[in-house]
Amino acid sequence: MSTVWRERLRADVPASLVVVLVALPLSLGIAVASGAPVLAGLVSAVVGGVVAGALGGSAVQVSGPAAGLTLIVAQTVATFGWRGACAITMAAGLLQLLLGAARVARAALAVSPAIMHGMLAGVGVVIVLSQLHVLLGDAPQASALANLRALPGELLHNHTPAVFIGVLTLAVLWGWRLLPQVSTYVPAPLAAVVIGTAVAALTGWELQRVDIPGDLLAFDAGPVWPDATAPTILAAVGAVALVASVESLLCAVAVDRMHDGPRVNLDRELAGQGAANVVAGALGGLPVAGVIVRSTTNVRAGARSRLSTVLHGVWILALVLAAAPVIELIPLPALAALLVYTGVKMVNLTHAQQVHQHREMPVYLLTLAAVVVLGLFEGVLVGMVCALLLSVWRLTHATVRAYHDEHGWHVAVEGSLTFLAVPKLTRVLAQVPAGTPVAVELNADFMDHAAVTALHDWRTGHERGGGTVEVHELHHHWYAEAITGQRPPARKVHPTAWLLPRMHRAVPSGARERLTRGARLFHRHGARRVGPLLAELARTGQQPTQLFITCADSRIVPSLITATGPGDLFTVRNVGNLVPRHGDEHDGSVHAAVDFALQVLNVRTITVCGHSGCGALAALLRSDTHPAPMPHLRRWLRHAMPSMHRTAPRTASPSDHLTRLCQQNVIQQLENLMTYPPVAERVHDGRLELVGMYFDIAASQIHLLDPHHHAFTPVDSPAPR
């Protein structure tokens, strides 16, 4: 035997035994809850382990009767009878085989998780309501609402033996985790059922128990094609195939995140589930699906390959053949308590919180309620319709608001402006008084013809009435290009689309590894967004309209604070955002950048941007009493000495004095720029504008220099929402 096989056996055999301890009681309980023969649950557990485990695409997923299918199986049995339900299971398996062969498995992942979580939560509620009656020693009603109505009456009756065993089983299930040393080796479901069975046997109480046929080979539960209309049969087959497939594939994807072995092949997994359902239906078993509880147990027990899944099916078969009398000792109230516990767990609060964070709670709640009130298939349809309507609403939703401040009237528009948003747009625009100046802040990611027409018609009418309208498009110029007849771009690129998810500061790797990871993030997220724009810039060359001189401080991101993108700014960065006066021969890099920007790029604006808390200028202040030990930095900062003289004497606190120095430094560098003859010539001719900017990092506030008063004033920001 090879080393690989020895390692697999050493890991997979113990894991398979642990999975059996979880799967056996759950399979029995799900069969009882589905209204199927008890042996049908065991048949599906064996088939799910052997067939789906051997043929599926996941190395560690464990399949078998699933609690998520309980409701649909119960409805199928009630409609077609048990043997008809077996035929439906076989047909659903054949459909899964066809879908797997067509390689459409990933399409099943398009179902919203909110629908799946809501469906499972609804099934959990239905299971709890029905199995509480079994726990109380009675039979469940025909529907969830009937179970709910009959529950108070059941609680008033005295079913002491059944209630005692059920409550005892529930207590063990909930309290078993308080014994971590024992629960590591003995799963809670097995312990609870064993304790409940032992107490029932010792007391000798008359309780309903598991019933297994004496001659297993004579088990008469093969498939019989139901006598029903074709649409009814097709609907049942599609429902079983859809729910079993989606649950299995989502489970496979979730389990894939828990181990480092081979990745799942979803198409093969779907085909393997189909083959298992064909065999399960032929042998009189329940529908098979991937089960997250068993799969998680398998991974945590150390399983390495599909051998663990297959062996767990073999062990269950051996137990059924060798220990059927022992299994028949299990009281049904104990299994009902196990299912009540499972049903409560299916209403997963963590999943509900995730759905809420993604603002999909209406889909979750409507699916849950529809499953409980109408049924599983109807509930899924309601959830799909709700998810579709929510998606359409989000795609067409636009926020439009008008407000007035000390600067006049403003209209802020955000989102996607389509014909559906036109009534809201026109209603808000009507709030603006006639004849007034108004600024429209258009932050739209899309505008269709109806929205452009509505906005332009209002603008024309407002201007004819004596008002003025300024349209400021923050991102893509949808409106401007539409009214001027320009051809819209093939693909819109957000100015800051190049921004990627930041790497965590605590990544324990070197600089090269961080750069490599950053490059991969760009290739994965940024290249596809900004690629068309960069390709166009590579073809046409850069045509920036502005030279932007700022500090090398890592907290300053020019394209972020100016809402620009690739090709917009020709940027020079140095320590202290300094511009040496013309004729200084010690540093020619800024001079070279100015020449290139003016002579080659023909920029129309030069901006000098300073910022709060500049470390270079702070070092200059400290050097009065503590000379800097860095001679190159000292030589460079001599270009900032005129800024020091502008802020003398020191009459304010150190922090206020540094703020004044940072702002006066911007003014000084603009004056230094005027010592460059090409700059002075273009400024005097009106071909070039010099702009001073100051960025307050702590307040995220940009200030612009008023050239007449030599003071910085904050840029107006929209009114808070």
Secondary structure, 3 states (H helix, E strand, C coil): CCHHHHHHHHHHHHHHHHHHHHHHHHHHHHHHHCCCCHHHHHHHHHHHHHHHHHHCCCCCCCEECCHHHHHHHHHHHHHHHHHHHHHHHHHHHHHHHHHHHCCCHHHHHHCCHHHHHHHHHHHHHHHHHHHHHHHCCCCCCCCHHHHHHHHHHHHHCCCHHHHHHHHHHHHHHHHHHHCHHHHCCCCHHHHHHHHHHHHHHHHCCCCCECCCCCCHHHCCCCCCCCCCCHHHHHHHHHHHHHHHHHHHHHHHHHHHCCCCCCCCCHHHHHHHHHHHHHHHHHCCCCCCEECHHHHHHHHHCCCCCCHHHHHHHHHHHHHHHHCHHHHCCCEHHHHHHHHHHHHHHHCCHHHHHHHHHCCCHHHHHHHHHHHHHCCHHHHHHHHHHHHHHHHHHHHHCEEEEEEEECCEEEEEEEEEECHHHHHHHHHHHCCCCCCCEEEEEEEEEEECHHHHHHHHHHHHHHHHCCCEEEEEECCCCHHHHHHHCCCCCCCCCCCCCCCCCCCCCCCCCCHHHHHHHHHHHHHHHHHHHHHHHHHHHHHHCCCCCEEEEEECCCCCCHHHHCCCCCCCEEEEEECCCCCCCCCCCCCCHHHHHHHHHHHCCCCCEEEEEEECCCHHHHHHHHCCCCCCCCHHHHHHHHHHHHHHHHHCCCCCCHHHHHHHHHHHHHHHHHHHHCCCHHHHHHHHHCCCEEEEEEEECCCCEEEEEECCCCEEEECCCCCCC
